[in-house]
Amino acid sequence: MTLTDARPTSSLRLPALVAPLLLLVYGLFRVADGLDGDRGNGWAWDVGHVAFGLGILVFVALALRLRRVLLPAGWRAGLAVATAATLLGAAAFLWVIVYDLFPGLEDVAEIPDPVFLLGPVLFELGLLTLLLRAVLVRPRLLPPWSPVLVLVGFVAIAVELDLLPVGAALVLVGLLPLARGTGRTR
């Protein structure tokens, strides 16, 4: 199977659309949760965090499918490292999400600081590496601006969590070429 086959790249469409949309849902529910001046356990908090967790799982599916599509173009070791970083970061995100949804777990065990710090970094660097590779392969699966928009979206979220809806929208626009299947250039 080659990179130009429709089947492998079509497997990217749904997760490329759904993952950032779930991140956007999380951001909107986070904003709604904070409207009363207090963020914390409540229905909006819970719905937002469930959407975030599902979004992370869909990003994992995207990373795994993107790796599979990119493998025929070479750079096997780099793709393995990028995918592993994405998976480790996703696991860290999910760990934190479960703790946010079930605050009593903090009494059982605390989340180590490296999970808070390294998890998002590993996730974002791994995914961005895969997206950059999708720009560099022939035929290109993404235009050069795509990973840049995803990076700007991630940075916006890291700078200020209240920018989650804006960051998620940037990630969505950055992934739209995969979702639409129109990012390939010669």
Secondary structure, 3 states (H helix, E strand, C coil): CCCCCHHHHHHHHHHHHHHHHHHHHHHHHHHHHHCCCCCCCCHHHHHHHHHHHHHHHHHHHHHHHHHHHHHHHCCHHHHHHHHHHHHHHHHHHHHHHHHHHCHHHHHCCCCCHHHHHHHHHHHHHHHHHHHHHHHHCCCECCCCHHHHHHHHHHHHHHHCHHHHHHHHHHHHHHHHHHHHCCCCEC
